[in-house]
């Protein structure tokens, strides 16, 4: 029997790294029950987010990378983690286990949420896993067929997104199956299927009247909804819509856009610090990054985070993707044309 009440123990344990908690589960049955309880898991997660402890960003391209986000501004170079024993890296160990030791083709990472990863072996993208690298537990998702009409010589793409459904306290995977006339062509038809971790089942959901624009969104789950850009064409114009698909209700809404500073040709949605971000590429080559604040409420509004101008007329920004804030919240890590920049 513990000398301290459970609420005091919970408060102490919630401040510790996951690695220590995994060891403490072996101390006694009462400690195991406390650390494994859903209430404690939520408390530990909440405190980790508040203090920014136990937080990691996984960067993967043939090797495992780490980065110091509080360095001086400028181009940042990720450092390769060399000679890292697999057993000491929970992500690597789990990848080796799921891929049976063979990951030559790489890993497809579809998203992370609350310490969980959604990913597949790039050599077998139909085998989707939800994994917890800290506990080394994983679940393979059941197979979900693509139910679009089978037309000869048509190109298909499947896009997966992973996030938390705060309405039903569930984790969901959303799969967009897209049919195109050509490899890089516009979307001709699409379907939406949703997987629930609670039920371990897929189901088909209603779709929006206009399909998503490929390449217009990344990890764009925020406020319990998945977001993408849909374009509506008329005889006189081509208008972009910001579409939100609620993970809980599975209903759609169109989000009003921010006030732009001029004609633009490309919009890109992502997630920065839990908020929906929008990168607007103007015809002048300047890029504005906006954040949607007060999500879903009466005071929902866009706030301009940063404006980025090219250093000279010969530089063109193909991509501007916000990744994360530094630990001190005074800098933002941006992916600009595949290079990483820390911007104050």
C-alpha positions in Angstrom: 0.0 0.0 0.0 1.3 3.4 -0.9 2.0 6.0 1.8 0.7 8.8 -0.4 -2.9 9.2 -1.7 -3.5 8.5 -5.4 -4.2 12.1 -6.3 -0.7 13.1 -4.9 0.9 10.2 -6.7 -0.9 11.2 -9.9 0.4 14.7 -9.6 4.0 13.5 -9.1 3.9 10.9 -11.8 2.4 13.3 -14.3 5.6 15.3 -14.2 7.8 12.4 -15.1 9.1 11.2 -18.5 7.2 8.2 -20.1 10.3 6.0 -19.8 10.3 6.3 -16.0 6.6 5.6 -15.8 6.9 2.4 -17.8 9.4 1.1 -15.3 7.2 2.2 -12.3 4.4 0.0 -13.6 6.3 -3.0 -12.2 6.5 -1.7 -8.7 3.0 -2.8 -7.6 -0.5 -3.6 -8.9 -1.8 -0.3 -7.6 0.9 1.7 -9.4 0.2 -0.2 -12.6 -3.6 0.5 -12.3 -3.0 4.2 -11.6 -0.5 4.8 -14.5 -2.6 2.8 -16.9 -5.8 4.5 -16.1 -7.4 6.7 -18.9 -7.7 9.7 -16.4 -3.9 9.6 -15.7 -3.0 9.3 -19.3 -5.0 12.4 -20.1 -3.5 14.3 -17.1 0.1 13.3 -18.2 -0.6 14.4 -21.8 -2.1 17.7 -20.7 0.8 18.5 -18.4 3.3 17.5 -21.2 1.6 19.9 -23.6 1.5 22.8 -21.1 5.2 22.4 -20.0 6.4 21.2 -23.4 8.2 18.3 -21.8 8.2 14.8 -23.2 7.5 16.4 -26.7 9.3 15.2 -29.8 9.1 15.9 -33.5 10.1 13.0 -35.7 11.9 13.8 -38.9 12.4 10.9 -41.2 14.3 10.6 -44.5 16.5 7.6 -44.7 17.8 8.4 -41.2 16.6 9.7 -37.9 17.2 13.4 -37.4 17.1 15.8 -34.4 17.1 19.6 -34.3 17.6 22.4 -31.8 14.7 24.7 -32.4 16.1 27.5 -30.2 19.1 28.2 -32.3 19.7 31.6 -33.9 17.5 32.4 -36.9 18.6 31.3 -40.4 18.8 28.1 -42.3 18.8 25.2 -39.8 20.5 21.9 -40.6 19.0 18.8 -38.9 21.7 16.6 -37.3 21.7 12.9 -38.2 21.6 10.6 -35.1 24.4 8.2 -35.9 25.2 4.8 -34.2 21.9 4.9 -32.4 21.0 1.4 -30.9 17.6 0.4 -32.1 16.6 -0.7 -28.6 17.2 2.9 -27.3 15.0 4.5 -29.8 11.3 3.5 -29.4 10.3 4.8 -32.9 13.1 2.9 -34.7 12.4 -0.3 -32.6 8.7 -0.2 -33.4 9.4 0.4 -37.1 11.7 -2.6 -37.2 9.1 -4.7 -35.5 6.2 -3.7 -37.8 8.3 -4.0 -41.0 9.8 -7.3 -39.9 13.3 -5.8 -40.0 13.0 -4.5 -43.6 12.3 -0.8 -44.1 14.4 -0.2 -47.2 11.5 1.5 -48.9 10.9 3.9 -46.0 8.0 4.7 -43.8 4.9 6.6 -44.7 3.9 8.7 -41.7 0.4 10.0 -42.0 0.1 11.9 -38.8 0.7 12.0 -35.0 -1.6 12.9 -32.2 -1.2 12.7 -28.4 1.9 10.6 -28.8 0.4 8.1 -31.2 1.6 7.7 -34.8 -0.3 6.6 -37.9 2.0 5.1 -40.5 2.6 2.3 -42.9 5.5 0.6 -44.7 6.0 2.4 -48.0 6.3 -0.9 -49.7 2.8 -2.0 -48.4 0.7 1.2 -48.0 -2.6 -0.8 -47.5 -1.2 -2.0 -44.1 -1.9 0.9 -41.9 -0.9 1.0 -38.2 -1.7 3.2 -35.2 1.3 2.9 -32.9 2.5 4.1 -29.5 6.3 4.3 -29.6 6.5 4.8 -25.8 4.7 1.5 -24.9 5.7 -0.3 -28.1 2.0 -1.2 -28.7 0.4 -1.0 -32.1 -2.8 -1.9 -33.9 -3.1 -2.9 -37.5 -6.1 -1.3 -39.1 -8.5 -3.7 -41.0 -8.5 -3.5 -44.7 -10.8 -0.9 -46.3 -11.7 -1.4 -50.0 -12.0 1.5 -52.4 -15.6 1.6 -53.6 -15.2 4.0 -56.5 -16.4 2.7 -59.9 -13.6 0.6 -61.5 -12.7 2.4 -64.8 -9.9 1.2 -67.0 -6.7 3.3 -67.1 -7.7 5.6 -64.3 -5.3 6.8 -61.6 -6.2 6.4 -58.0 -4.6 8.0 -54.9 -5.4 7.3 -51.2 -4.6 10.0 -48.6 -4.7 9.2 -44.9 -5.1 11.7 -42.0 -5.1 11.0 -38.3 -6.6 13.0 -35.4 -8.6 13.1 -32.2 -12.4 13.3 -32.2 -13.1 15.4 -29.1 -16.8 14.9 -29.4 -16.7 11.1 -28.9 -13.3 10.8 -27.2 -12.0 8.7 -30.0 -9.1 8.6 -32.5 -10.0 8.6 -36.1 -8.3 7.9 -39.4 -9.8 9.6 -42.5 -9.0 8.2 -45.9 -9.7 10.2 -49.0 -9.7 7.9 -52.1 -9.2 10.1 -55.2 -9.8 9.2 -58.9 -8.0 11.2 -61.5 -8.0 11.1 -65.3 -4.2 11.5 -65.5 -1.4 11.0 -62.9 -1.2 14.8 -62.2 -4.8 15.6 -63.3 -7.7 17.1 -61.4 -9.9 15.0 -59.1 -12.7 13.4 -61.1 -14.3 11.5 -58.3 -13.6 10.8 -54.6 -14.8 9.0 -51.5 -14.4 9.5 -47.8 -14.0 6.6 -45.3 -13.5 7.0 -41.6 -11.9 4.5 -39.2 -12.7 4.6 -35.4 -10.1 3.3 -32.9 -12.9 2.6 -30.4 -14.9 0.3 -32.7 -12.0 -0.9 -34.9 -14.2 -0.4 -37.9 -14.2 1.6 -41.2 -17.4 3.2 -42.5 -18.1 5.3 -45.6 -19.1 9.0 -44.9 -20.9 11.5 -46.9 -18.7 13.7 -49.1 -18.5 17.4 -49.9 -19.9 18.6 -53.2 -16.4 19.5 -54.5 -13.4 17.3 -54.2 -10.1 18.3 -52.5 -7.3 19.9 -54.4 -4.2 17.6 -54.3 -1.2 19.3 -52.7 -3.2 22.0 -51.0 -3.1 20.6 -47.5 -0.8 18.8 -45.2 -1.3 17.8 -41.5 -4.4 20.0 -41.5 -6.4 18.5 -38.6 -7.2 21.3 -36.1 -10.2 21.9 -33.8 -11.4 18.3 -34.3 -11.8 18.7 -38.0 -9.9 17.8 -41.2 -9.4 20.7 -43.6 -8.7 21.0 -47.3 -9.0 23.4 -50.3 -11.7 22.7 -52.9 -11.9 24.8 -56.1 -15.2 25.7 -57.7 -15.1 26.7 -61.4 -17.5 28.9 -63.2 -17.4 30.5 -66.6 -15.7 33.6 -65.3 -13.6 32.5 -62.3 -12.0 29.7 -60.2 -12.8 30.1 -56.5 -11.1 28.3 -53.7 -13.0 27.1 -50.6 -11.7 26.2 -47.2 -13.6 23.0 -46.3 -13.8 21.6 -42.8 -14.8 18.0 -42.1 -15.7 17.5 -38.5 -14.3 14.2 -37.1 -17.1 13.9 -34.6 -20.3 14.8 -36.5 -18.9 14.1 -40.0 -20.5 17.3 -41.2 -19.0 19.9 -43.5 -18.7 23.6 -43.3 -17.0 26.3 -45.4 -14.7 28.5 -43.4 -14.6 32.2 -44.4 -11.2 33.2 -45.7 -8.9 35.9 -44.4 -8.5 39.3 -46.1 -5.8 38.9 -48.6 -3.4 41.7 -49.7 -3.7 41.0 -53.4 -4.2 38.4 -56.1 -3.0 35.0 -55.2 -2.5 31.7 -57.0 -2.0 29.1 -54.3 -3.4 28.3 -50.8 -1.9 25.7 -48.5 -3.4 24.4 -45.2 -1.5 22.9 -42.3 -1.4 22.8 -38.5 0.8 25.0 -36.3 0.6 24.6 -32.5 -2.8 23.1 -32.7 -4.3 25.9 -34.8 -5.2 25.7 -38.5 -2.6 27.6 -40.6 -3.1 29.0 -44.1 -0.2 29.9 -46.4 -1.2 32.3 -49.1 1.1 32.7 -52.1 0.6 36.0 -53.9 1.3 36.7 -57.5 4.0 39.1 -56.2 5.9 36.1 -54.8 5.2 37.3 -51.2 3.7 34.7 -48.8 1.5 35.5 -45.9 0.9 32.8 -43.1 -2.4 33.1 -41.2 -3.7 31.3 -38.1 -7.4 30.6 -37.4 -8.1 31.6 -33.8 -11.3 31.0 -31.7 -12.0 28.0 -33.8 -15.8 27.3 -34.2 -16.8 30.1 -31.9 -18.4 33.5 -32.3 -15.0 35.1 -32.3 -13.4 32.8 -34.9 -11.0 34.9 -36.9 -7.9 34.8 -39.0 -4.7 36.5 -37.6 -1.7 37.1 -39.8 1.4 35.4 -38.3 4.1 36.4 -40.6 4.9 37.8 -44.1 7.8 36.4 -46.1 9.3 38.2 -49.0 11.8 36.6 -51.4 15.4 37.9 -51.0 15.5 38.8 -54.7 13.3 38.7 -57.8 14.8 35.4 -59.0 13.7 33.4 -55.9 10.3 31.9 -55.9 8.6 30.2 -52.9 7.2 26.9 -54.1 6.2 25.8 -50.5 6.0 27.6 -47.2 4.9 25.2 -44.5 4.9 26.1 -40.8 6.1 23.2 -38.6 6.4 24.2 -35.0 7.2 26.9 -32.4 10.4 26.9 -30.5 10.2 26.0 -26.8 10.3 29.6 -25.9 7.5 30.4 -28.3 9.5 33.3 -29.9 10.4 31.5 -33.1 8.7 29.5 -35.8 10.2 26.7 -37.8 9.2 26.9 -41.4 9.8 24.6 -44.4 10.6 26.9 -47.3 11.3 25.2 -50.6 12.4 22.0 -48.6 14.9 24.0 -46.5 14.3 24.6 -42.7 14.3 28.1 -41.4 13.9 29.4 -37.9 12.1 32.8 -38.1 11.7 35.2 -35.1 
